[in-house]
Amino acid sequence: MQDPIFGWIEAERRRQEEGLELIASENYASPAVLRALGSVLNNKYAEGLPGRRYYGGCQYVDEVERLAQQRLKILFGAEWANVQPHSGAQANAAVLLALLHPGERILSFELAHGGHLTHGSPLNISGKLYTVAHYGVHPESYLLDYDHIRDKARTFRPKLLIAGASSYPRDWDWAALRSIADEVGALLMADIAHPAGLIAARLLRDPLPYCHVVTSTTHKTLRGPRGGIIMMKKDFDNPFGEKTPKGQLKKMSSLFDSALFPGIQGGPHMHSIAAKAVAFGEALQPEFQSYAKQVIRNAQALAQALMARGYTILTGGTDNHIVLVDLRNKGITGKEAEEVLEKAGMTVNKNLIPNDPQPPLITSGIRLGTPALTTRGLTESEFQQVAEWIDQALIHRSDESRLNRIRAEIRSFLRSYPLPYEPVADQTPVPDEVPA
Ligand SMILES: Cc1ncc(COP(=O)(O)O)c(C=O)c1O
């Protein structure tokens, strides 16, 4: 029997092939990463850690996980790493579970200014279990204001200071954050889910020497499988007095390990861990360094080209892979822009701007990102054209035939930048156009 699911997978492959992918959190994993993901490692239970499993038959997956840990530690210069989190959200939940008792205080970046749900949103377990306050960006420059963070920390006295964002186009001052954390006796966690690949390529400031713990996803700028990781530059005695059966202080690494399993996860996804190892191996190659440099150059070129067309770019540019566009002067909401651009063959996401007058499902902005199109081979000059398509689509947003023309132009342009994915062989027929 032909399963229609493979038809939909093929439809999605074509969508990815034929459209301009500008979602900042997406990328195209290599065929080698996908090969590991689709492997027999999916079948294996391996609760525990390499050499200390609760199941038999782990001799090969042990080697896989050791290699993943080893490559990750080299990539970020970490002394300790756990590669088992199923996603970024799990990595963050495990760190919070290890570091905080219910009710204890977290200070983190405001969600509406670019933070993440897992940093204490009332909708997330982090906001339900812990007491949370936020810092935000400066109301005019939209930049982080470290004096403001220090003031907040002095009054709120958090036990954990969380840094990192889903949508902040500038680099972070980790040294300043560590001095704030030290002053108020807090631990410092960095969530580098977005810029991880750029940090691994040493193009942004390195959080590891300053942060007690660093979490990340593996599928955004790092270009691996969907997944999470936890790292420490140096393991340290847990400050909570928890002891081993022999009466010694437990190391933080053991608290993070056990917060993840059995704290919040069951069996590790060994196929994902293998795919992470493949991606870390790729990120250790010199080509990844060139890729990451090009991601930033492309984002800067896109920001410039949009500003030249009268768009307001928050903070006036970018240091990383993200470009935040405030659309208020163009008389269009983020939601409308997302829909229009989709019709014209470009995928973006609507995004709140700090202190946005619009609600989260409408928004006044869009977030653009360059990791995926850079993987396809686009450089600064092609991003001039991308800006032109965005502008033309937004100007002619009520003109369906114009939007269709742009979509066709994009489709034919992208034939010169093929994706390395084979069509799904045993698919049921799929429609030419994927229904909305
Ligand atoms: C800063 C940050 N942390 C955590 C996450 C959660 O990652 P995941 O979607 O893998 O759970 C994201 C995802 O968007 C993120 O941007």
The ligand as an SDF file (V2000), in Angstrom:
LIG
                    3D

 16 16  0  0  0  0  0  0  0  0999 V2000
   16.2550   30.9560   22.3830 C   0  0  0  0  0  0  0  0  0  0  0  0
   15.5270   29.6640   22.1850 C   0  0  0  0  0  0  0  0  0  0  0  0
   15.5630   28.7500   23.1520 N   0  0  0  0  0  0  0  0  0  0  0  0
   14.9210   27.5730   23.0430 C   0  0  0  0  0  0  0  0  0  0  0  0
   14.2070   27.2730   21.9120 C   0  0  0  0  0  0  0  0  0  0  0  0
   13.4180   25.9950   21.8670 C   0  0  0  0  0  0  0  0  0  0  0  0
   13.9270   25.0910   20.9920 O   0  0  0  0  0  0  0  0  0  0  0  0
   13.0250   23.8560   20.4850 P   0  0  0  0  0  0  0  0  0  0  0  0
   12.0520   24.4210   19.5290 O   0  0  0  0  0  0  0  0  0  0  0  0
   14.0390   22.9300   19.8910 O   0  0  0  0  0  0  0  0  0  0  0  0
   12.3860   23.2680   21.6970 O   0  0  0  0  0  0  0  0  0  0  0  0
   14.1720   28.1860   20.8380 C   0  0  0  0  0  0  0  0  0  0  0  0
   13.4020   27.8590   19.6250 C   0  0  0  0  0  0  0  0  0  0  0  0
   12.9250   28.6460   18.9120 O   0  0  0  0  0  0  0  0  0  0  0  0
   14.8380   29.4250   20.9860 C   0  0  0  0  0  0  0  0  0  0  0  0
   14.7890   30.3430   20.0330 O   0  0  0  0  0  0  0  0  0  0  0  0
  1  2  1  0
  2  3  1  0
  2 15  2  0
  3  4  2  0
  4  5  1  0
  5  6  1  0
  5 12  2  0
  6  7  1  0
  7  8  1  0
  8  9  2  0
  8 10  1  0
  8 11  1  0
 12 13  1  0
 12 15  1  0
 13 14  2  0
 15 16  1  0
M  END
$$$$
